[in-house]
Amino acid sequence: MNNQSYFRAQPIHDVLLAFLRQNGLETPLLEYRITQAWTEVMGDTICRYTRQVFVRDGKLQVQLTSAPLRQNLMMEHKRIAQKLNDHVGSFVISDVCFF
């Protein structure tokens, strides 16, 4: 019998994604990628004032040490969330909250 009838070639990306989904690992991986994207998307200047970055209930929580910076970023919270989601390539967070 021909082995081709049993196996269908798939891109490794699709196989890994299916494995992550089946094992409940896709969401934690995407949340980790979003927290890492904060540094890449926002840059060094903002990151100097950043203390904590984590995801809770579908929202990125960011602790900042500068009140003026926090106020400025609050006005752009939805746009920042969109930029982070775009950077990761998936809808991961609905908003960014600053504290």
Secondary structure per residue as TSV (DSSP state, phi and psi in degrees):
chain	resnum	aa	ss	phi	psi
A	1	M	-	360.0	147.8
A	2	N	-	-82.1	130.1
A	3	N	G	-65.0	-23.2
A	4	Q	G	-64.4	-25.1
A	5	S	G	-74.2	-18.9
A	6	Y	T	-95.8	-30.6
A	7	F	-	-119.9	141.8
A	8	R	-	-121.4	124.2
A	9	A	-	-66.2	133.7
A	10	Q	-	-132.9	148.3
A	11	P	-	-61.5	142.7
A	12	I	H	-59.0	-33.9
A	13	H	H	-58.3	-44.7
A	14	D	H	-66.5	-39.1
A	15	V	H	-65.3	-45.4
A	16	L	H	-64.9	-41.6
A	17	L	H	-62.1	-42.8
A	18	A	H	-62.8	-41.6
A	19	F	H	-61.8	-46.1
A	20	L	H	-61.3	-43.6
A	21	R	H	-64.0	-44.9
A	22	Q	H	-63.6	-28.6
A	23	N	T	-103.4	12.0
A	24	G	T	67.0	28.4
A	25	L	-	-106.8	-7.6
A	26	E	H	-65.8	-47.4
A	27	T	H	-62.9	-49.0
A	28	P	H	-59.8	-36.4
A	29	L	H	-65.9	-45.1
A	30	L	H	-65.1	-38.0
A	31	E	H	-64.1	-40.1
A	32	Y	H	-62.9	-43.6
A	33	R	H	-63.3	-36.5
A	34	I	H	-64.6	-44.0
A	35	T	H	-64.3	-35.7
A	36	Q	H	-70.9	-32.5
A	37	A	H	-67.5	-25.1
A	38	W	H	-52.2	-49.1
A	39	T	H	-63.6	-45.2
A	40	E	H	-67.3	-41.1
A	41	V	H	-79.9	-40.9
A	42	M	H	-88.0	-21.9
A	43	G	H	89.1	169.8
A	44	D	H	-65.8	-38.9
A	45	T	H	-60.8	-50.2
A	46	I	H	-67.4	-37.6
A	47	C	H	-65.7	-23.9
A	48	R	T	-63.4	-26.1
A	49	Y	T	-101.1	6.2
A	50	T	E	-97.1	130.8
A	51	R	E	-107.2	-47.0
A	52	Q	E	-133.1	143.8
A	53	V	E	-140.8	120.2
A	54	F	E	-154.3	162.6
A	55	V	E	-105.8	132.4
A	56	R	E	-141.0	126.2
A	57	D	T	54.4	40.9
A	58	G	T	75.9	11.3
A	59	K	E	-125.7	139.6
A	60	L	E	-81.0	125.3
A	61	Q	E	-102.9	124.7
A	62	V	E	-128.1	122.5
A	63	Q	E	-94.1	124.9
A	64	L	E	-117.7	147.1
A	65	T	S	-93.9	-5.3
A	66	S	-	-113.8	115.7
A	67	A	H	-63.5	-43.2
A	68	P	H	-62.1	-40.2
A	69	L	H	-64.4	-43.2
A	70	R	H	-57.4	-45.0
A	71	Q	H	-61.8	-44.1
A	72	N	H	-64.6	-42.9
A	73	L	H	-70.7	-29.2
A	74	M	H	-60.3	-32.2
A	75	M	T	-71.1	-18.4
A	76	E	T	-113.2	14.7
A	77	H	H	-56.3	-42.0
A	78	K	H	-69.5	-39.7
A	79	R	H	-66.2	-38.5
A	80	I	H	-64.9	-43.1
A	81	A	H	-58.6	-43.7
A	82	Q	H	-63.8	-43.1
A	83	K	H	-62.1	-40.8
A	84	L	H	-67.0	-44.7
A	85	N	H	-60.3	-43.2
A	86	D	H	-62.0	-40.5
A	87	H	H	-62.3	-39.8
A	88	V	H	-80.2	-25.6
A	89	G	T	85.6	21.6
A	90	S	S	-158.9	152.6
A	91	F	-	-78.7	110.0
A	92	V	-	-115.5	-44.0
A	93	I	-	-122.3	148.8
A	94	S	S	-96.3	-16.8
A	95	D	E	-163.8	168.2
A	96	V	E	-123.2	129.0
A	97	C	E	-115.5	135.1
A	98	F	E	-110.6	139.5
A	99	F	-	-142.2	360.0
